[in-house]
Every structure is written in C-alpha cells, then in structure tokens.
Amino acid sequence: MAKNDNKGNSSGNLFLNAAIGFLSVLLLILVAALFTRLIYPRIFNERAETNSELISEIIQIEVLNGCGVPGIANAYTGILRTNGFDVVETGNFETFDMKETIVISRSGIMDNAYRVADALGISRDNVIRETSSDFYLDVTVVLGKDYKMLNTE
C-alpha cells in the first residue's frame, strides 16, 4: 500500500510544481511589461493639439432628400465627397415638397455653409443658419426639386 500512496503524492507534487512554474513565468512577463511601460510610456496623438487649425478645414455634411427622388441624396453624396467634403450622413428630409435646395449651417460658421453652397452652385440666399447643440456636424444640404440645376462636377 505504501507504493500507491507514494505515486499519488509524486503526481500531486508534479502538478503543484508545474502550477508554480507557470505562475512564475506569468509573473516575470507582467513585471517585464510594467518595466517596459515605465521606461517607454505610451505615445499620445499630439496632432489635434499642435495642428488644431487643420480640424476646422474638414466640413462634415449631412445630405437629405427633400424632393422625393429615390437615391438623390446618395448621388450628391458622391459629388460632395469628390469636392473634398466629408459626408457623414444621408437620408430623407421631413417632407418631400422642397422646391429649392437649401444649405443649413448647423455649427454657426457660415463660411463652411457658403463653401458647400458655392461647390453645388446654390445661391447664398438659400443658405440659412440653424444652430443646435444636438447636431455634431457642420452643414446640412436639403436637396429640392431644383437638383438638376446644381453643379455636379
């Protein structure tokens, strides 16, 4: 009987030694990672802090269909992106009876709205300001029934 107890005891010791060895290796890896982090800290993105004037050059636009023609907002999304604007959202306007295309300044910076209007060939009379803290974009373009008259280049 003494031989059976000895085999169980040696396999238990083997398992305990393997667990201790594994935990020791894991501890060494964690200590090395901590040491590396202290010597080489994370690199922070400093572009927004040092070149903050670049952020305002990108105009984020929402394009809405106000005339009821299927796919018109997606068609003008491509045109605006070709002109360097960042179209972040497309969809339908609350109504489909817009006779003329309008540009709405959401951020309150009218120069951005005028740039979009000039790119599409929209009269500055059709540019309005409607600021709201609920919007996280610069300009909304609502396409009206005059969309065929707009600049598509």
Backbone as CSV, one residue per row, in Angstrom:
resi,resn,N_x,N_y,N_z,CA_x,CA_y,CA_z,C_x,C_y,C_z
1,MET,0.801,-1.190,0.000,0.000,0.000,0.000,0.847,1.258,0.000
2,ALA,1.992,1.178,0.533,2.847,2.343,0.620,3.259,2.833,-0.767
3,LYS,3.363,1.908,-1.745,3.751,2.302,-3.085,2.657,3.117,-3.768
4,ASN,1.372,2.827,-3.579,0.271,3.578,-4.190,0.198,4.995,-3.643
5,ASP,0.382,5.148,-2.342,0.350,6.483,-1.750,1.509,7.332,-2.265
6,ASN,2.655,6.705,-2.491,3.823,7.413,-2.970,3.617,7.918,-4.398
7,LYS,2.938,7.103,-5.264,2.673,7.534,-6.640,1.705,8.705,-6.665
8,GLY,0.654,8.685,-5.859,-0.305,9.786,-5.800,0.351,11.050,-5.282
9,ASN,1.237,10.896,-4.323,1.931,12.037,-3.750,2.889,12.651,-4.758
10,SER,3.598,11.832,-5.565,4.548,12.364,-6.542,3.817,13.048,-7.714
11,SER,2.643,12.528,-8.139,1.899,13.198,-9.208,1.297,14.512,-8.696
12,GLY,0.910,14.567,-7.437,0.423,15.812,-6.835,1.520,16.848,-6.762
13,ASN,2.737,16.393,-6.415,3.881,17.302,-6.365,4.226,17.813,-7.767
14,LEU,4.099,16.935,-8.757,4.386,17.320,-10.125,3.402,18.404,-10.595
15,PHE,2.127,18.222,-10.303,1.116,19.211,-10.664,1.372,20.534,-9.952
16,LEU,1.689,20.490,-8.658,1.968,21.704,-7.889,3.203,22.418,-8.429
17,ASN,4.236,21.678,-8.773,5.453,22.290,-9.321,5.182,22.926,-10.681
18,ALA,4.353,22.279,-11.516,4.016,22.841,-12.833,3.213,24.133,-12.666
19,ALA,2.277,24.169,-11.726,1.476,25.372,-11.485,2.359,26.512,-10.988
20,ILE,3.270,26.198,-10.088,4.182,27.225,-9.565,5.089,27.743,-10.687
21,GLY,5.560,26.860,-11.544,6.406,27.272,-12.669,5.643,28.167,-13.638
22,PHE,4.407,27.799,-13.964,3.587,28.607,-14.863,3.331,29.987,-14.274
23,LEU,2.967,30.048,-12.999,2.699,31.334,-12.349,3.968,32.184,-12.251
24,SER,5.110,31.541,-12.093,6.374,32.287,-12.051,6.673,32.929,-13.405
25,VAL,6.456,32.181,-14.474,6.675,32.732,-15.810,5.706,33.884,-16.066
26,LEU,4.441,33.724,-15.676,3.442,34.775,-15.841,3.830,36.024,-15.053
27,LEU,4.333,35.840,-13.839,4.774,36.968,-13.023,5.946,37.699,-13.679
28,LEU,6.879,36.964,-14.252,8.013,37.589,-14.940,7.539,38.406,-16.147
29,ILE,6.571,37.893,-16.887,6.043,38.621,-18.049,5.373,39.912,-17.605
30,LEU,4.584,39.865,-16.545,3.912,41.055,-16.049,4.900,42.100,-15.531
31,VAL,5.931,41.659,-14.843,6.947,42.584,-14.339,7.696,43.222,-15.510
32,ALA,8.019,42.416,-16.530,8.706,42.967,-17.705,7.813,43.983,-18.422
33,ALA,6.507,43.706,-18.531,5.588,44.649,-19.177,5.496,45.949,-18.386
34,LEU,5.439,45.861,-17.065,5.398,47.055,-16.227,6.684,47.858,-16.371
35,PHE,7.807,47.185,-16.354,9.090,47.852,-16.508,9.179,48.550,-17.874
36,THR,8.726,47.872,-18.930,8.736,48.458,-20.276,7.841,49.682,-20.337
37,ARG,6.683,49.624,-19.692,5.750,50.755,-19.709,6.335,51.960,-18.978
38,LEU,7.084,51.718,-17.908,7.695,52.820,-17.169,8.808,53.476,-17.971
39,ILE,9.576,52.682,-18.695,10.693,53.227,-19.451,10.213,53.848,-20.767
40,TYR,9.288,53.182,-21.460,8.759,53.655,-22.744,7.271,53.937,-22.589
41,PRO,6.902,55.140,-22.161,5.476,55.441,-21.968,4.728,55.465,-23.295
42,ARG,3.419,55.402,-23.209,2.584,55.429,-24.412,2.795,56.725,-25.184
43,ILE,2.682,56.634,-26.476,2.795,57.807,-27.332,1.396,58.361,-27.544
44,PHE,1.226,59.619,-27.230,-0.079,60.248,-27.370,-0.170,60.957,-28.708
45,ASN,-1.348,60.980,-29.274,-1.577,61.662,-30.536,-1.611,63.160,-30.272
46,GLU,-0.592,63.845,-30.743,-0.483,65.274,-30.489,-0.951,66.107,-31.666
47,ARG,-1.453,65.474,-32.721,-1.865,66.221,-33.910,-2.982,67.200,-33.603
48,ALA,-3.948,66.772,-32.825,-5.086,67.642,-32.518,-4.645,68.849,-31.685
49,GLU,-3.619,68.672,-30.873,-3.170,69.775,-30.029,-2.252,70.735,-30.786
50,THR,-1.370,70.203,-31.625,-0.406,71.071,-32.277,-0.918,71.663,-33.579
51,ASN,-1.788,70.943,-34.295,-2.307,71.425,-35.571,-3.820,71.539,-35.532
52,SER,-4.351,72.204,-34.532,-5.797,72.268,-34.384,-6.469,73.042,-35.513
53,GLU,-5.707,73.853,-36.252,-6.314,74.583,-37.359,-6.707,73.652,-38.501
54,LEU,-6.123,72.451,-38.574,-6.480,71.512,-39.633,-7.856,70.912,-39.421
55,ILE,-8.294,70.808,-38.196,-9.567,70.165,-37.896,-10.719,70.948,-38.502
56,SER,-10.673,72.257,-38.463,-11.782,73.056,-38.956,-11.859,73.069,-40.481
57,GLU,-10.822,72.610,-41.181,-10.854,72.603,-42.637,-11.745,71.507,-43.190
58,ILE,-11.992,70.464,-42.436,-12.849,69.375,-42.885,-14.277,69.714,-42.505
59,ILE,-15.125,69.811,-43.522,-16.523,70.159,-43.281,-17.350,68.879,-43.319
60,GLN,-18.005,68.590,-42.228,-18.846,67.403,-42.144,-20.267,67.772,-42.536
61,ILE,-20.813,66.995,-43.463,-22.081,67.341,-44.089,-23.091,66.210,-43.932
62,GLU,-24.335,66.620,-43.819,-25.467,65.702,-43.880,-26.238,66.060,-45.150
63,VAL,-26.561,65.063,-45.977,-27.297,65.291,-47.220,-28.676,64.645,-47.076
64,LEU,-29.725,65.461,-47.231,-31.092,64.971,-47.072,-31.882,65.157,-48.364
65,ASN,-32.727,64.184,-48.656,-33.590,64.213,-49.828,-34.861,64.973,-49.466
66,GLY,-35.049,66.135,-50.072,-36.244,66.932,-49.827,-37.158,67.015,-51.026
67,CYS,-36.840,66.226,-52.085,-37.642,66.296,-53.314,-38.370,64.986,-53.615
68,GLY,-38.011,63.912,-52.959,-38.700,62.645,-53.154,-38.149,61.767,-54.251
69,VAL,-37.094,62.175,-54.927,-36.487,61.350,-55.971,-35.622,60.277,-55.297
70,PRO,-35.919,59.007,-55.534,-35.152,57.940,-54.876,-33.666,57.987,-55.235
71,GLY,-32.808,57.882,-54.229,-31.361,57.813,-54.424,-30.666,59.132,-54.678
72,ILE,-31.380,60.229,-54.642,-30.760,61.522,-54.968,-29.752,61.953,-53.902
73,ALA,-30.034,61.651,-52.647,-29.087,62.017,-51.577,-27.780,61.246,-51.735
74,ASN,-27.860,59.979,-52.107,-26.643,59.192,-52.325,-25.869,59.693,-53.540
75,ALA,-26.562,60.116,-54.575,-25.885,60.634,-55.770,-25.095,61.898,-55.437
76,TYR,-25.692,62.791,-54.680,-24.990,64.033,-54.330,-23.953,63.818,-53.233
77,THR,-24.059,62.724,-52.504,-23.016,62.379,-51.541,-21.698,62.158,-52.279
78,GLY,-21.746,61.417,-53.365,-20.537,61.182,-54.154,-19.964,62.458,-54.729
79,ILE,-20.825,63.340,-55.195,-20.372,64.619,-55.755,-19.677,65.454,-54.692
80,LEU,-20.271,65.523,-53.515,-19.675,66.318,-52.433,-18.362,65.710,-51.948
81,ARG,-18.295,64.401,-51.878,-17.043,63.759,-51.463,-15.940,64.001,-52.494
82,THR,-16.300,64.021,-53.770,-15.324,64.325,-54.812,-14.769,65.739,-54.632
83,ASN,-15.596,66.643,-54.126,-15.161,68.025,-53.887,-14.442,68.195,-52.554
84,GLY,-14.192,67.113,-51.819,-13.393,67.178,-50.596,-14.180,67.338,-49.317
85,PHE,-15.501,67.218,-49.376,-16.308,67.334,-48.169,-16.502,65.952,-47.545
86,ASP,-16.703,65.938,-46.242,-16.904,64.692,-45.514,-18.401,64.507,-45.258
87,VAL,-19.049,63.700,-46.088,-20.479,63.427,-45.904,-20.600,62.300,-44.885
88,VAL,-21.181,62.629,-43.731,-21.255,61.654,-42.646,-22.631,61.006,-42.528
89,GLU,-23.629,61.578,-43.185,-24.965,61.012,-43.065,-25.811,61.405,-44.267
90,THR,-26.665,60.481,-44.699,-27.640,60.760,-45.743,-28.993,60.252,-45.275
91,GLY,-30.032,60.784,-45.878,-31.366,60.336,-45.507,-32.431,61.187,-46.148
92,ASN,-33.627,61.100,-45.616,-34.765,61.864,-46.121,-35.044,63.047,-45.208
93,PHE,-35.458,64.143,-45.820,-35.890,65.319,-45.074,-37.296,65.049,-44.550
94,GLU,-37.769,65.871,-43.653,-39.086,65.650,-43.045,-40.233,65.741,-44.038
95,THR,-39.989,66.370,-45.186,-41.007,66.498,-46.217,-40.342,66.392,-47.584
96,PHE,-41.123,66.033,-48.612,-40.592,65.925,-49.965,-41.081,67.057,-50.866
97,ASP,-41.506,68.170,-50.307,-42.035,69.258,-51.141,-41.108,70.479,-51.193
98,MET,-39.813,70.258,-51.046,-38.841,71.356,-51.130,-38.667,71.749,-52.598
99,LYS,-38.971,72.997,-52.916,-38.855,73.473,-54.294,-37.409,73.806,-54.640
100,GLU,-36.698,74.397,-53.680,-35.309,74.791,-53.911,-34.409,74.099,-52.902
101,THR,-33.196,73.833,-53.329,-32.193,73.236,-52.449,-31.715,74.286,-51.458
102,ILE,-31.599,73.896,-50.205,-31.108,74.816,-49.185,-29.888,74.213,-48.482
103,VAL,-29.069,75.076,-47.950,-27.903,74.691,-47.159,-28.102,75.283,-45.775
104,ILE,-28.011,74.433,-44.750,-28.240,74.873,-43.370,-26.924,74.781,-42.608
105,SER,-26.511,75.895,-42.034,-25.313,75.911,-41.200,-25.704,75.435,-39.806
106,ARG,-25.201,74.279,-39.410,-25.532,73.710,-38.095,-24.554,74.159,-37.015
107,SER,-23.318,74.453,-37.408,-22.306,74.837,-36.423,-22.294,76.335,-36.169
108,GLY,-22.981,77.103,-37.025,-22.975,78.551,-36.888,-21.872,79.229,-37.662
109,ILE,-20.976,78.450,-38.264,-19.897,79.010,-39.072,-20.411,79.103,-40.501
110,MET,-20.802,80.295,-40.875,-21.436,80.490,-42.182,-20.469,80.267,-43.342
111,ASP,-19.176,80.479,-43.126,-18.202,80.266,-44.203,-18.231,78.818,-44.695
112,ASN,-18.401,77.857,-43.762,-18.486,76.451,-44.164,-19.714,76.212,-45.028
113,ALA,-20.838,76.783,-44.640,-22.065,76.623,-45.417,-21.925,77.283,-46.780
114,TYR,-21.272,78.437,-46.841,-21.070,79.114,-48.117,-20.154,78.307,-49.043
115,ARG,-19.153,77.638,-48.481,-18.264,76.800,-49.295,-19.034,75.651,-49.934
116,VAL,-19.940,75.042,-49.160,-20.754,73.948,-49.699,-21.698,74.487,-50.772
117,ALA,-22.325,75.623,-50.484,-23.252,76.222,-51.453,-22.522,76.585,-52.744
118,ASP,-21.333,77.141,-52.637,-20.564,77.502,-53.828,-20.175,76.261,-54.634
119,ALA,-19.838,75.174,-53.935,-19.446,73.948,-54.635,-20.613,73.371,-55.436
120,LEU,-21.824,73.510,-54.922,-23.003,72.974,-55.615,-23.676,73.990,-56.524
121,GLY,-23.237,75.225,-56.489,-23.850,76.258,-57.304,-25.180,76.743,-56.751
122,ILE,-25.292,76.736,-55.442,-26.524,77.180,-54.772,-26.367,78.655,-54.411
123,SER,-27.422,79.416,-54.614,-27.406,80.840,-54.285,-27.211,81.016,-52.779
124,ARG,-26.476,82.034,-52.424,-26.251,82.301,-50.988,-27.532,82.745,-50.291
125,ASP,-28.540,83.086,-51.057,-29.841,83.397,-50.460,-30.489,82.152,-49.869
126,ASN,-30.081,80.991,-50.334,-30.634,79.718,-49.851,-29.781,79.092,-48.753
127,VAL,-28.898,79.877,-48.165,-28.077,79.415,-47.050,-28.635,80.031,-45.776
128,ILE,-28.990,79.172,-44.818,-29.550,79.664,-43.564,-28.751,79.125,-42.388
129,ARG,-28.923,79.777,-41.265,-28.247,79.356,-40.038,-29.287,78.779,-39.089
130,GLU,-29.036,77.565,-38.639,-29.900,76.911,-37.664,-29.010,76.080,-36.749
131,THR,-28.455,76.725,-35.740,-27.523,76.054,-34.845,-28.278,75.308,-33.759
132,SER,-27.692,74.203,-33.360,-28.265,73.400,-32.295,-27.159,72.560,-31.682
133,SER,-27.210,72.387,-30.379,-26.202,71.558,-29.716,-26.448,70.079,-29.967
134,ASP,-27.603,69.731,-30.530,-27.912,68.336,-30.832,-27.175,67.834,-32.069
135,PHE,-26.713,68.741,-32.927,-26.041,68.354,-34.156,-24.540,68.357,-33.950
136,TYR,-23.891,67.297,-34.441,-22.440,67.200,-34.366,-21.834,67.241,-35.767
137,LEU,-22.447,68.041,-36.630,-21.928,68.222,-37.969,-21.998,69.696,-38.312
138,ASP,-21.377,70.056,-39.418,-21.251,71.474,-39.765,-22.398,71.983,-40.633
139,VAL,-22.776,71.192,-41.632,-23.714,71.677,-42.645,-24.699,70.577,-43.005
140,THR,-25.950,70.971,-43.255,-26.960,70.073,-43.809,-27.361,70.609,-45.176
141,VAL,-27.376,69.727,-46.169,-27.848,70.075,-47.507,-29.177,69.363,-47.698
142,VAL,-30.228,70.137,-47.979,-31.545,69.566,-48.260,-31.805,69.769,-49.745
143,LEU,-31.810,68.669,-50.489,-31.975,68.733,-51.939,-33.439,68.947,-52.297
144,GLY,-33.670,69.980,-53.099,-35.022,70.299,-53.540,-35.268,69.835,-54.964
145,LYS,-36.413,70.215,-55.496,-36.805,69.804,-56.845,-35.936,70.450,-57.928
146,ASP,-35.120,71.418,-57.535,-34.204,72.057,-58.482,-32.853,71.352,-58.565
147,TYR,-32.763,70.106,-58.124,-31.490,69.413,-58.057,-30.803,69.267,-59.413
148,LYS,-31.566,69.290,-60.501,-30.969,69.164,-61.843,-30.182,70.418,-62.219
149,MET,-30.463,71.520,-61.543,-29.781,72.784,-61.838,-28.457,72.908,-61.071
150,LEU,-28.191,72.010,-60.141,-26.999,72.107,-59.292,-25.752,71.669,-60.052
151,ASN,-24.624,72.141,-59.568,-23.332,71.788,-60.138,-23.028,70.340,-59.767
152,THR,-22.753,69.506,-60.756,-22.471,68.094,-60.499,-21.018,67.731,-60.786
153,GLU,-20.171,68.711,-60.927,-18.746,68.441,-61.215,-17.924,68.470,-59.965
